[in-house]
Amino acid sequence: MSAASGMWQVHAVKYADRNARTRADSFILDDNHDAPHAMDYFMWILRDGNRVILVDTGYDHKEAQMRGRPIRLDPGEALAPFGLKPEDITEIIVTHLHYDHAGGLALFPNAHLHLQAAEMAFATGPCMCHDTLRAPFTAGHVCEAVTRLYRGKLTFHEGDSEIADGVTVHCIGGHSRGLQAVRVRTQAGWIVLASDAAHYYENFQARKPFPIVVDLQNMLDGFDRLYQLASRPELIIPGHDPMVRELFPQDMASHIFRLDLGPMKELKR
């Protein structure tokens, strides 16, 4: 048994990728829209002593088949190198309720969820009358979050909030109304798991918004917020950039990358 220290290990866990994309799928403002632009799908594991927090859940094979977006690993199975089974997970920070971040909630039946109140209001409110805004959500995933609420296993946060010593959440919005980034104290400094506040490094470095956006000003302001939260820019971790696998060391398995030691090489800007 090891005691908590307030200093966390952080791992990115890749469970899927989608390579038949172009830059038009990633950036509103870009001069080379037809060029290929791959996307990785990650969850993140935070560990301090015996405490484990999962950030996001990925999506399962059923959702993959429905959307025609195959996954390489079941999200529950992807955690096996940590010695974790899905039922071992007791805390999940849900950055937002889009299918690729909350699509595996049902796989982790014992988890207590942390969610921004604004995200639940958005995902269950009148905005979902619009097909375009509803498209990244799946009703079953939202209903699973509501079920956890009624089981007393969901905590709402409003804006900035502390989850544990060394782990805080910060409402960014932009991509989804209640999107939250996660700030984590590590030996390399304060890491910021941007999730979809920045899908790619280029989103925040070049201030190029991602095309799926609810509030463009919030998205652009959110890029500045990421810089404010991180100890230094290279500790901002975008939610879907394959570059993460080049910058950070592989650890334990081919789909797991350790973030808390900092990048292995300088990030090109």
C-alpha positions, -999 to +999 in steps of 0.1 A: +000+000+000+015+034-010+004+067+003-007+096-018+018+124-023-001+149-044+024+142-072+008+122-100+018+098-127+000+105-159-004+081-189-021+085-223-038+054-234-045+051-271-074+029-280-083+040-316-072+060-346-088+074-377-065+081-406-088+088-435-091+124-426-079+157-441-069+190-426-104+203-434-117+180-407-093+196-381-090+233-388-115+260-398-087+283-409-062+265-431-048+269-466-042+232-473-076+216-466-071+185-488-039+173-471-042+141-450-045+146-413-046+116-389-064+115-355-056+094-325-081+086-297-069+086-261-080+081-225-058+091-196-049+074-164-038+094-133-022+076-104-010+088-070-002+060-045-033+038-045-056+064-060-065+060-096-085+085-117-095+077-152-100+107-175-126+099-202-136+064-213-133+061-250-161+042-268-169+005-273-173-018-302-210-013-305-205+025-309-176+019-333-199-003-355-227+022-354-205+051-364-182+032-388-152+041-367-134+010-356-115+009-324-082-010-319-087-019-282-117-021-260-113+007-235-116-017-205-090-041-220-067-012-228-061-007-190-049-042-184-011-033-184-018-012-153-032-043-136-066-027-137-100-043-146-129-021-155-146-027-122-115-014-104-121+021-117-139+041-090-134+077-103-138+091-138-134+127-149-156+131-179-142+160-199-174+162-220-202+138-231-193+133-268-193+097-279-155+093-280-150+106-245-181+092-227-189+062-249-174+037-225-191+049-193-211+016-190-179-004-191-169+011-157-199+002-135-184+012-101-171+047-111-182+080-096-183+106-123-170+142-123-188+164-149-194+201-155-230+211-148-230+230-180-222+199-200-252+180-186-275+209-192-262+212-228-265+175-236-300+172-222-313+207-232-329+224-262-296+226-281-300+189-288-330+197-311-304+206-337-290+177-357-256+193-360-251+199-323-265+165-314-243+145-338-213+140-315-235+127-287-252+093-283-284+092-262-273+060-244-241+076-231-260+107-218-286+084-202-258+065-185-245+097-169-281+106-158-284+071-143-252+076-123-266+109-111-297+091-097-275+065-081-256+092-062-225+086-083-220+119-101-206+151-088-213+183-108-186+210-110-191+246-121-160+262-135-127+256-116-128+228-091-104+205-072-109+167-076-079+157-055-047+172-042-029+180-074-058+174-097-082+202-108-108+207-135-114+239-155-144+246-177-133+258-211-163+253-233-160+261-270-161+226-286-189+216-262-207+238-237-193+222-206-160+209-219-134+208-190-096+205-191-078+186-164-047+201-146-024+176-129+006+182-107+036+161-118+073+160-113+076+177-147+053+205-135+016+212-141+004+191-170-029+202-187-049+174-204-067+197-228-090+170-241-109+187-269-101+222-258-073+215-284-075+184-305-040+191-319-010+211-310-016+233-340-051+243-328-037+263-298-002+271-312-015+286-344-049+296-330-067+275-356-102+265-343-115+230-347-146+228-369-169+212-343-176+242-322-205+255-301-189+289-291-160+301-312-150+328-288-149+304-259-127+280-280-102+308-289-102+321-253-097+285-242-064+283-260-051+312-238-065+294-207-045+263-215-013+283-216-022+299-182-028+265-166+003+246-177+037+252-162+051+255-197+036+251-232+051+216-239+030+203-209-003+211-227-015+177-240-039+179-269-068+154-270-062+137-304-028+145-318-006+116-330+024+138-322+019+129-285+032+094-293+064+109-308+071+134-280+064+112-250+080+078-241+061+045-246+055+027-213+043-008-203+027-015-237+027-002-273-005+018-268+005+036-235+026+067-232+040+083-201+034+121-198+045+131-163+082+129-170+078+156-197+085+152-234+115+134-248+123+161-273+114+197-280+080+205-295+083+222-329+063+253-332 
